[in-house]
Amino acid sequence: MNDRTPLLTDQTPLPDTIEARLRRQLTFLIEVDRLKTILRQSPLAAADRRENDAEHSWHLAMMVVVLAEYADEPIDVGHTIKLVLVHDLVEIYAGDTPIYHPTMGADQAERELAAAEKLFGMLPADQAAEIRALWDEFEARQTPEARFAKAMDRLEPQLLNWMARGGTWLSPGITADDVRARKAMIGDASQALWAASKQIIAEGERRGWARPGQARR
């Protein structure tokens, strides 16, 4: 998508009689319905298809609720849920960047920044600033909540790949050590969850669901 991509509400405009602030909020909420169409690489555990971004974000929110007790630092659960719900909205315009893709990450920051400015700018100024601040916080990983949110973002696809008996772990050129390297930031938020993650990867490697070998440099 680009700056000239029509909004969903351009197809069926909201009534002109709706108050301006609410109209902007509803326009944004309709536009983020696009998140349901952005496919990720991870396979679902419960169906033979790939996960979409909206499903991923919901799953992270549920993981925050269930796994918050394993955070190494106290976290505000409600704030962390906000972070995971917002973190992938920019992919509506920027697209998903697979973690194991060798080249797509090169311009990821530029694409996502442009997407953030376009998407969040639909909201009233105060809410645009609030949502943008949440997105920036997640990206920076400087708060306990952001570190835990990012850990959930790494752990969730790991669980799906385990259930798929490899999934994206079997991407060309990827080894179990590559997986460990890309999941290591889980340990920035929770040593307990990182220990469990390493056990999952090691068992996957033992079963042949991830290739043995050294991580790429």
VEXLUM-250405 format. One record per residue (C-alpha): residue number from 1; chain; x, z, y. Coordinates in nm, 2 decimals, m for minus. Layout:
PT    n  chain      px      pz      py
PT  NUM      A       X       Z       Y
...
***
This chain:
PT    n  chain      px      pz      py
PT    1      A    0.00    0.00    0.00
PT    2      A    0.10   m0.05    0.36
PT    3      A   m0.01    0.04    0.71
PT    4      A   m0.27   m0.24    0.70
PT    5      A   m0.44   m0.11    0.39
PT    6      A   m0.80   m0.05    0.47
PT    7      A   m0.94    0.30    0.43
PT    8      A   m1.20    0.35    0.16
PT    9      A   m1.45    0.45    0.43
PT   10      A   m1.39    0.11    0.60
PT   11      A   m1.59   m0.03    0.31
PT   12      A   m1.88    0.20    0.36
PT   13      A   m1.85    0.38    0.70
PT   14      A   m1.98    0.73    0.74
PT   15      A   m2.28    0.77    0.97
PT   16      A   m2.18    0.76    1.34
PT   17      A   m2.40    1.07    1.40
PT   18      A   m2.16    1.30    1.21
PT   19      A   m1.95    1.52    1.45
PT   20      A   m1.61    1.38    1.51
PT   21      A   m1.40    1.66    1.35
PT   22      A   m1.61    1.66    1.04
PT   23      A   m1.60    1.29    1.02
PT   24      A   m1.22    1.29    1.02
PT   25      A   m1.21    1.56    0.75
PT   26      A   m1.46    1.37    0.53
PT   27      A   m1.27    1.05    0.58
PT   28      A   m0.95    1.22    0.45
PT   29      A   m1.13    1.37    0.15
PT   30      A   m1.27    1.03    0.05
PT   31      A   m0.93    0.87    0.10
PT   32      A   m0.76    1.12   m0.13
PT   33      A   m0.99    1.00   m0.41
PT   34      A   m0.72    0.74   m0.45
PT   35      A   m0.50    1.00   m0.61
PT   36      A   m0.71    0.96   m0.93
PT   37      A   m0.59    0.61   m0.96
PT   38      A   m0.21    0.68   m0.94
PT   39      A   m0.08    0.68   m1.29
PT   40      A    0.22    0.88   m1.39
PT   41      A    0.45    0.81   m1.69
PT   42      A    0.35    1.13   m1.88
PT   43      A    0.11    1.08   m2.17
PT   44      A   m0.19    1.31   m2.19
PT   45      A   m0.20    1.57   m2.48
PT   46      A   m0.58    1.52   m2.53
PT   47      A   m0.62    1.14   m2.50
PT   48      A   m0.43    0.82   m2.57
PT   49      A   m0.36    0.73   m2.21
PT   50      A   m0.13    0.82   m1.92
PT   51      A   m0.19    1.11   m1.68
PT   52      A   m0.30    1.04   m1.32
PT   53      A   m0.18    1.23   m1.02
PT   54      A   m0.50    1.42   m0.96
PT   55      A   m0.50    1.55   m1.32
PT   56      A   m0.13    1.64   m1.28
PT   57      A   m0.20    1.84   m0.96
PT   58      A   m0.50    2.02   m1.11
PT   59      A   m0.28    2.11   m1.41
PT   60      A   m0.01    2.25   m1.19
PT   61      A   m0.26    2.47   m1.01
PT   62      A   m0.38    2.61   m1.34
PT   63      A   m0.02    2.67   m1.44
PT   64      A    0.04    2.87   m1.12
PT   65      A   m0.25    3.09   m1.20
PT   66      A   m0.15    3.15   m1.56
PT   67      A    0.23    3.17   m1.53
PT   68      A    0.28    3.34   m1.19
PT   69      A    0.38    3.66   m1.37
PT   70      A    0.70    3.49   m1.48
PT   71      A    0.83    3.41   m1.13
PT   72      A    1.16    3.58   m1.06
PT   73      A    1.05    3.66   m0.71
PT   74      A    0.70    3.77   m0.60
PT   75      A    0.48    3.48   m0.50
PT   76      A    0.16    3.43   m0.31
PT   77      A   m0.05    3.26   m0.58
PT   78      A   m0.30    3.11   m0.34
PT   79      A   m0.03    2.96   m0.12
PT   80      A    0.15    2.82   m0.42
PT   81      A   m0.17    2.66   m0.54
PT   82      A   m0.20    2.49   m0.20
PT   83      A    0.16    2.36   m0.24
PT   84      A    0.09    2.20   m0.58
PT   85      A   m0.24    2.05   m0.47
PT   86      A   m0.07    1.88   m0.17
PT   87      A    0.26    1.78   m0.31
PT   88      A    0.17    1.44   m0.46
PT   89      A   m0.09    1.33   m0.21
PT   90      A    0.17    1.10   m0.05
PT   91      A    0.19    0.90   m0.37
PT   92      A   m0.15    0.75   m0.27
PT   93      A    0.05    0.52   m0.05
PT   94      A    0.41    0.56   m0.18
PT   95      A    0.33    0.53   m0.55
PT   96      A    0.47    0.75   m0.83
PT   97      A    0.85    0.76   m0.87
PT   98      A    0.93    0.82   m1.24
PT   99      A    1.19    1.10   m1.28
PT  100      A    1.39    0.90   m1.53
PT  101      A    1.38    0.56   m1.35
PT  102      A    1.73    0.45   m1.26
PT  103      A    1.66    0.29   m0.92
PT  104      A    1.32    0.38   m0.78
PT  105      A    1.44    0.70   m0.63
PT  106      A    1.67    0.52   m0.38
PT  107      A    1.40    0.48   m0.11
PT  108      A    1.16    0.75   m0.23
PT  109      A    1.21    0.98    0.07
PT  110      A    1.15    0.69    0.31
PT  111      A    0.84    0.57    0.14
PT  112      A    0.69    0.92    0.11
PT  113      A    0.76    1.02    0.47
PT  114      A    0.58    0.71    0.59
PT  115      A    0.29    0.79    0.35
PT  116      A    0.27    1.15    0.48
PT  117      A    0.25    1.04    0.84
PT  118      A   m0.03    0.79    0.76
PT  119      A   m0.23    1.01    0.53
PT  120      A   m0.21    1.35    0.70
PT  121      A   m0.27    1.19    1.03
PT  122      A   m0.63    1.12    0.94
PT  123      A   m0.70    1.49    0.97
PT  124      A   m0.77    1.68    1.30
PT  125      A   m0.43    1.77    1.45
PT  126      A   m0.44    2.14    1.35
PT  127      A   m0.51    2.05    0.98
PT  128      A   m0.27    1.76    0.98
PT  129      A    0.00    2.00    1.09
PT  130      A   m0.10    2.25    0.83
PT  131      A   m0.10    2.01    0.54
PT  132      A    0.22    1.84    0.65
PT  133      A    0.39    2.19    0.67
PT  134      A    0.28    2.25    0.31
PT  135      A    0.42    1.92    0.19
PT  136      A    0.75    1.98    0.38
PT  137      A    0.78    2.33    0.23
PT  138      A    0.74    2.20   m0.12
PT  139      A    1.00    1.93   m0.06
PT  140      A    1.25    2.17    0.09
PT  141      A    1.22    2.44   m0.19
PT  142      A    1.34    2.71    0.04
PT  143      A    1.06    2.96   m0.03
PT  144      A    0.98    3.15   m0.35
PT  145      A    0.64    2.97   m0.36
PT  146      A    0.80    2.63   m0.32
PT  147      A    1.06    2.69   m0.59
PT  148      A    0.79    2.81   m0.83
PT  149      A    0.56    2.51   m0.74
PT  150      A    0.85    2.28   m0.81
PT  151      A    0.92    2.45   m1.14
PT  152      A    0.56    2.39   m1.25
PT  153      A    0.61    2.02   m1.15
PT  154      A    0.90    2.00   m1.39
PT  155      A    0.74    2.21   m1.67
PT  156      A    0.41    2.04   m1.69
PT  157      A    0.53    1.69   m1.80
PT  158      A    0.77    1.87   m2.04
PT  159      A    0.48    2.02   m2.22
PT  160      A    0.30    1.68   m2.23
PT  161      A    0.62    1.51   m2.37
PT  162      A    0.64    1.78   m2.63
PT  163      A    0.29    1.71   m2.74
PT  164      A    0.36    1.33   m2.74
PT  165      A    0.66    1.40   m2.97
PT  166      A    0.90    1.26   m2.71
PT  167      A    0.70    1.06   m2.45
PT  168      A    0.93    0.98   m2.15
PT  169      A    1.22    1.16   m2.32
PT  170      A    1.26    0.84   m2.52
PT  171      A    1.30    0.63   m2.21
PT  172      A    1.59    0.38   m2.25
PT  173      A    1.93    0.55   m2.19
PT  174      A    1.79    0.90   m2.16
PT  175      A    1.94    1.18   m2.37
PT  176      A    1.84    1.54   m2.42
PT  177      A    2.11    1.64   m2.18
PT  178      A    1.96    1.42   m1.91
PT  179      A    1.63    1.60   m1.97
PT  180      A    1.80    1.94   m1.94
PT  181      A    1.97    1.83   m1.62
PT  182      A    1.64    1.72   m1.46
PT  183      A    1.45    2.03   m1.57
PT  184      A    1.72    2.28   m1.47
PT  185      A    1.55    2.36   m1.14
PT  186      A    1.29    2.55   m1.34
PT  187      A    1.56    2.82   m1.36
PT  188      A    1.56    2.84   m0.98
PT  189      A    1.22    3.01   m1.00
PT  190      A    1.19    3.16   m1.34
PT  191      A    1.46    3.24   m1.59
PT  192      A    1.20    3.32   m1.86
PT  193      A    1.03    2.98   m1.82
PT  194      A    1.37    2.80   m1.81
PT  195      A    1.47    2.98   m2.14
PT  196      A    1.15    2.86   m2.30
PT  197      A    1.20    2.51   m2.16
PT  198      A    1.55    2.49   m2.31
PT  199      A    1.41    2.60   m2.65
PT  200      A    1.15    2.32   m2.63
PT  201      A    1.41    2.06   m2.54
PT  202      A    1.65    2.18   m2.81
PT  203      A    1.37    2.17   m3.08
PT  204      A    1.27    1.82   m2.95
PT  205      A    1.63    1.71   m2.99
PT  206      A    1.65    1.86   m3.34
PT  207      A    1.33    1.67   m3.44
PT  208      A    1.46    1.34   m3.30
PT  209      A    1.21    1.33   m3.01
PT  210      A    1.50    1.32   m2.76
PT  211      A    1.83    1.14   m2.81
PT  212      A    2.14    1.36   m2.85
PT  213      A    2.44    1.29   m2.62
PT  214      A    2.59    1.37   m2.28
PT  215      A    2.39    1.35   m1.96
PT  216      A    2.45    1.05   m1.74
PT  217      A    2.68    1.11   m1.44
***
